[in-house]
Amino acid sequence: MFTKNKTTISVLIPCYNWSIYDLVHDLHKLCSKSIKIHKFEIICIEDNSTFFFKNAEISKLQYVTHETLSKNIGRSKIRNLLAKRANYEWLLFIDADQKIVNDKFIEIYINQILNQNVCKSTQKTLYYGSTIYPLKTVEKNTELHWKYGSNVEAKRKKNVFSSHHFLISKHYFSEKKVSFNENITSYGYEDVFFVLENNLKTTYVNNPLLHIGIKKTAKFIKQTESALRNLSEQHKFTANPEKIIRILYFQKKISDMKLTNLILNIFNISKEMILKNLHSKHPSIWLFQFYKLGFFLQLKNTQILIKKRQ
């Protein structure tokens, strides 16, 4: 039900081995006291988690459901499943490793709908908020993720969509066949593909959540490599992806200048030295960016060689 001053919303949280107890309680409190929400629900699905913390207790809250899948289905499929389970007209997706830092978090998103008098049947825009990082990292071996997140990821949010938290019309998501690409089962770039493949318009909202899921360096690098593999294997873009994905822009420039082999040689020679730096207490963001570029060029070069042999 969409009225002039109120709307309905489904808050959707995919979870894997993370405590969502505090996040859900904070969201429940904000939704419950909002005078701009007619009805709400919070749906949490564990993607075959093996650690549950106190997560099951959230189902004691009114309008909250908690479910655990018997099989891990991946980041794309679980978001599509959450959308199917949702009952209300707006879907607010939130990653499990986020923390509320502003009591107006829900209200800011709701105002995007009400202030612009958005019609759900024609809405092709998704609204996404910003991500901030702790002022310092306290856990050992997390320096790379914290430094890169604070200095790169957080600062580019105004121009680059990510799925940490975003709002989209249920009608458009369901009836217009908009969905996350379920062929992507591993970590990375499923959010960018979601926007490009569905030709969605994104609108940045200054509405931060604190990213508390700071990963250890080995895991962060592994997930980065996974994301780059997904990117290297994805070809079904309707637009020029290099305008949105910077590493594709640099790959194209390097290829046009016929510098691919030179960059790959430098990467292969310096790879061990770079990894040693990235695992240190003072990792270089520049070296991490070069590592990503070299790793991606290596993937693309391997694909070209395989095609030539076929």
C-alpha positions as CSV (number, residue, x, y, z in Angstrom):
1,M,0.0,0.0,0.0
2,F,1.5,3.3,-1.1
3,T,-0.1,6.4,0.3
4,K,0.9,10.0,0.1
5,N,2.7,10.0,3.4
6,K,3.4,6.3,4.1
7,T,4.8,3.3,2.4
8,T,5.5,-0.4,3.1
9,I,9.0,-2.0,3.1
10,S,10.7,-5.3,3.3
11,V,14.2,-5.3,4.9
12,L,16.2,-8.2,3.4
13,I,19.4,-9.5,5.0
14,P,21.5,-12.3,3.4
15,C,23.8,-13.9,6.0
16,Y,26.7,-16.3,6.1
17,N,28.5,-17.0,9.4
18,W,27.9,-13.5,10.9
19,S,26.0,-12.2,13.9
20,I,23.0,-10.1,12.8
21,Y,21.5,-9.9,16.2
22,D,22.4,-6.2,16.9
23,L,21.8,-5.1,13.3
24,V,18.3,-6.6,13.2
25,H,17.3,-5.2,16.6
26,D,18.5,-1.7,15.5
27,L,16.6,-2.0,12.2
28,H,13.5,-3.2,14.0
29,K,13.6,-0.3,16.4
30,L,13.9,2.2,13.5
31,C,11.1,0.7,11.4
32,S,8.8,0.4,14.4
33,K,9.0,4.0,15.4
34,S,8.8,5.4,11.8
35,I,5.6,7.3,11.2
36,K,6.3,7.0,7.4
37,I,6.1,3.2,7.3
38,H,2.6,1.7,7.1
39,K,3.9,-1.9,7.3
40,F,7.3,-3.5,7.4
41,E,9.0,-6.9,7.7
42,I,12.6,-8.0,8.2
43,I,13.6,-11.2,6.5
44,C,16.9,-12.9,7.2
45,I,18.2,-15.9,5.4
46,E,21.3,-17.8,6.4
47,D,23.1,-19.3,3.4
48,N,23.9,-22.6,5.0
49,S,25.8,-20.9,7.8
50,T,27.9,-23.1,10.1
51,F,28.1,-20.5,12.9
52,F,24.8,-19.0,14.2
53,F,25.7,-16.8,17.2
54,K,22.3,-15.6,18.6
55,N,20.8,-15.1,15.2
56,A,17.8,-17.5,15.8
57,E,16.6,-15.2,18.6
58,I,15.7,-12.4,16.2
59,S,12.6,-14.4,15.1
60,K,11.1,-13.5,18.5
61,L,10.7,-9.9,17.3
62,Q,7.4,-9.0,15.7
63,Y,7.5,-8.9,11.8
64,V,10.9,-10.7,11.7
65,T,11.6,-14.0,10.1
66,H,14.8,-16.0,10.2
67,E,15.6,-19.0,8.0
68,T,18.6,-21.3,7.4
69,L,19.1,-22.9,4.0
70,S,20.3,-26.5,3.9
71,K,22.6,-25.8,1.0
72,N,24.8,-22.8,0.2
73,I,23.3,-21.1,-2.9
74,G,25.6,-18.0,-3.3
75,R,25.4,-14.3,-3.1
76,S,23.2,-13.7,-6.2
77,K,20.7,-16.5,-5.7
78,I,20.1,-15.7,-2.1
79,R,19.2,-12.1,-2.9
80,N,16.8,-13.2,-5.6
81,L,15.2,-15.6,-3.0
82,L,14.9,-12.8,-0.5
83,A,13.1,-10.7,-3.0
84,K,10.7,-13.5,-3.8
85,R,9.9,-13.9,-0.1
86,A,9.2,-10.2,0.4
87,N,5.7,-9.1,0.7
88,Y,5.9,-5.3,0.5
89,E,6.4,-2.7,-2.2
90,W,9.9,-1.6,-1.4
91,L,12.9,-3.9,-0.9
92,L,15.8,-2.7,1.3
93,F,18.8,-5.0,0.9
94,I,21.4,-4.8,3.7
95,D,24.6,-6.9,4.0
96,A,25.0,-8.7,7.3
97,D,28.3,-7.1,8.2
98,Q,27.0,-3.6,8.5
99,K,26.3,-1.4,11.6
100,I,23.7,1.3,12.0
101,V,25.4,4.7,12.8
102,N,22.5,7.0,12.2
103,D,19.1,6.9,13.8
104,K,17.6,8.4,10.6
105,F,19.0,5.6,8.4
106,I,15.5,4.1,7.5
107,E,13.9,7.6,7.3
108,I,16.5,8.8,4.8
109,Y,15.6,5.9,2.4
110,I,11.9,6.3,2.9
111,N,12.2,10.0,2.1
112,Q,13.7,9.1,-1.3
113,I,10.3,7.5,-2.1
114,L,7.9,9.9,-0.5
115,N,9.6,13.2,-1.4
116,Q,9.8,12.3,-5.1
117,N,6.3,10.8,-5.2
118,V,7.8,7.7,-6.8
119,C,5.4,5.4,-8.6
120,K,6.4,1.8,-8.0
121,S,5.1,0.6,-11.4
122,T,7.5,2.8,-13.3
123,Q,10.4,2.9,-10.9
124,K,13.6,1.7,-12.6
125,T,15.9,3.4,-10.2
126,L,17.7,1.9,-7.2
127,Y,18.9,4.0,-4.4
128,Y,22.1,3.0,-2.7
129,G,23.9,4.4,0.4
130,S,27.5,4.9,1.4
131,T,29.8,2.8,3.4
132,I,32.2,4.0,6.0
133,Y,35.0,2.1,7.8
134,P,36.3,2.2,11.4
135,L,38.8,4.9,12.2
136,K,41.4,2.2,12.8
137,T,41.7,-1.5,12.5
138,V,42.3,-3.4,15.7
139,E,42.3,-7.0,14.5
140,K,45.7,-8.4,13.4
141,N,46.3,-9.0,9.7
142,T,43.4,-6.9,8.5
143,E,45.4,-3.8,7.5
144,L,45.0,-4.2,3.8
145,H,41.2,-4.5,3.7
146,W,40.8,-1.6,6.2
147,K,43.3,0.7,4.4
148,Y,41.8,-0.1,0.9
149,G,38.3,0.2,2.2
150,S,38.8,3.5,3.9
151,N,40.9,5.1,1.2
152,V,39.4,3.7,-2.0
153,E,36.1,1.9,-1.6
154,A,34.5,4.4,0.8
155,K,35.5,7.4,-1.4
156,R,34.2,6.1,-4.7
157,K,30.8,5.2,-3.5
158,K,29.2,8.4,-5.0
159,N,30.1,7.1,-8.4
160,V,30.1,3.3,-8.1
161,F,27.2,1.2,-6.9
162,S,27.8,-1.7,-4.5
163,S,25.2,-3.9,-2.9
164,H,26.2,-3.2,0.8
165,H,22.7,-1.6,1.1
166,F,20.2,-0.4,-1.5
167,L,16.5,0.2,-2.0
168,I,14.6,-1.0,-5.1
169,S,10.9,-1.4,-6.0
170,K,9.5,-4.9,-5.4
171,H,7.2,-4.5,-8.4
172,Y,10.1,-3.7,-10.7
173,F,12.4,-6.4,-9.2
174,S,9.7,-9.1,-9.5
175,E,7.4,-8.3,-12.4
176,K,10.0,-6.7,-14.7
177,K,12.3,-9.8,-14.5
178,V,15.1,-7.8,-12.8
179,S,17.3,-10.1,-10.9
180,F,20.9,-11.0,-9.8
181,N,22.7,-13.2,-12.3
182,E,22.5,-16.7,-10.7
183,N,25.3,-18.0,-12.9
184,I,27.6,-16.1,-10.6
185,T,28.0,-18.4,-7.6
186,S,31.3,-17.2,-6.2
187,Y,32.3,-13.9,-4.6
188,G,32.5,-10.6,-6.5
189,Y,31.0,-8.2,-9.1
190,E,27.5,-9.7,-8.9
191,D,26.3,-6.2,-7.8
192,V,27.9,-4.5,-10.8
193,F,26.5,-7.1,-13.2
194,F,23.1,-6.6,-11.6
195,V,23.1,-2.9,-12.6
196,L,24.6,-3.4,-16.1
197,E,22.6,-6.4,-17.2
198,N,19.3,-5.0,-16.0
199,N,20.1,-1.5,-17.3
200,L,19.2,0.1,-14.0
201,K,19.6,3.7,-13.0
202,T,21.4,4.2,-9.7
203,T,21.0,7.1,-7.4
204,Y,23.5,7.7,-4.6
205,V,22.1,8.6,-1.2
206,N,24.3,10.1,1.6
207,N,23.2,7.5,4.1
208,P,26.2,5.6,5.5
209,L,26.5,2.3,7.3
210,L,29.6,1.2,9.1
211,H,31.3,-1.8,7.5
212,I,32.5,-3.9,10.4
213,G,33.3,-7.1,8.4
214,I,37.0,-6.3,7.9
215,K,38.6,-9.3,6.5
216,K,42.1,-10.8,7.1
217,T,44.5,-10.1,4.3
218,A,44.7,-13.6,3.0
219,K,40.9,-13.9,2.7
220,F,40.6,-10.4,1.2
221,I,43.1,-11.2,-1.5
222,K,41.4,-14.5,-2.2
223,Q,38.0,-12.8,-2.6
224,T,39.5,-10.1,-4.8
225,E,40.9,-12.8,-7.1
226,S,37.5,-14.5,-7.1
227,A,35.8,-11.2,-8.1
228,L,38.3,-10.7,-10.9
229,R,37.6,-14.3,-12.2
230,N,33.9,-13.5,-12.3
231,L,34.7,-10.3,-14.2
232,S,36.9,-12.0,-16.7
233,E,34.3,-14.6,-17.5
234,Q,31.4,-12.2,-17.8
235,H,30.6,-11.0,-21.4
236,K,26.9,-10.1,-21.5
237,F,27.0,-6.4,-21.0
238,T,24.6,-4.1,-22.9
239,A,26.7,-1.0,-22.5
240,N,30.4,-0.2,-22.4
241,P,31.5,-1.7,-19.1
242,E,34.9,0.0,-19.1
243,K,33.1,3.3,-18.4
244,I,31.9,1.9,-15.0
245,I,34.5,-0.8,-14.2
246,R,38.0,0.9,-14.0
247,I,40.0,-2.2,-14.4
248,L,38.4,-2.9,-17.8
249,Y,39.2,0.7,-18.8
250,F,42.9,0.1,-17.9
251,Q,42.9,-3.3,-19.6
252,K,41.6,-1.8,-22.8
253,K,44.1,1.1,-22.7
254,I,47.0,-1.3,-22.1
255,S,45.8,-3.6,-24.9
256,D,45.4,-0.7,-27.3
257,M,49.0,0.4,-26.5
258,K,50.2,-3.2,-26.9
259,L,51.7,-3.2,-23.4
260,T,50.0,-6.3,-22.1
261,N,53.0,-8.6,-22.3
262,L,55.3,-6.0,-20.7
263,I,52.9,-5.5,-17.7
264,L,52.5,-9.2,-17.3
265,N,56.3,-9.7,-17.2
266,I,56.6,-7.1,-14.6
267,F,53.8,-8.6,-12.6
268,N,55.2,-12.1,-12.7
269,I,58.6,-10.9,-11.6
270,S,57.3,-8.8,-8.8
271,K,54.3,-10.9,-7.6
272,E,56.0,-12.5,-4.6
273,M,57.4,-9.1,-3.5
274,I,54.0,-7.5,-3.8
275,L,52.2,-10.2,-1.8
276,K,54.8,-9.8,0.9
277,N,54.0,-6.1,1.1
278,L,50.3,-6.7,1.1
279,H,50.6,-9.0,4.1
280,S,52.6,-6.5,6.0
281,K,51.4,-4.0,8.6
282,H,51.9,-1.2,6.1
283,P,50.4,-2.5,2.8
284,S,50.6,-0.3,-0.3
285,I,47.3,0.6,-2.0
286,W,49.2,1.3,-5.2
287,L,50.8,-2.2,-5.1
288,F,47.4,-3.8,-4.4
289,Q,45.9,-2.0,-7.4
290,F,48.8,-3.2,-9.6
291,Y,48.3,-6.7,-8.2
292,K,44.7,-6.6,-9.3
293,L,45.6,-5.4,-12.7
294,G,48.3,-8.0,-13.2
295,F,46.1,-10.8,-12.0
296,F,43.3,-9.7,-14.3
297,L,45.5,-9.4,-17.3
298,Q,46.8,-12.9,-16.6
299,L,43.3,-14.3,-16.5
300,K,42.4,-12.6,-19.8
301,N,45.6,-13.7,-21.5
302,T,45.0,-17.3,-20.5
303,Q,41.5,-17.1,-22.0
304,I,43.0,-15.8,-25.3
305,L,45.5,-18.6,-25.4
306,I,42.8,-21.3,-24.7
307,K,40.7,-19.9,-27.6
308,K,43.6,-20.0,-30.0
309,R,44.2,-23.7,-29.2
310,Q,40.6,-24.6,-29.8
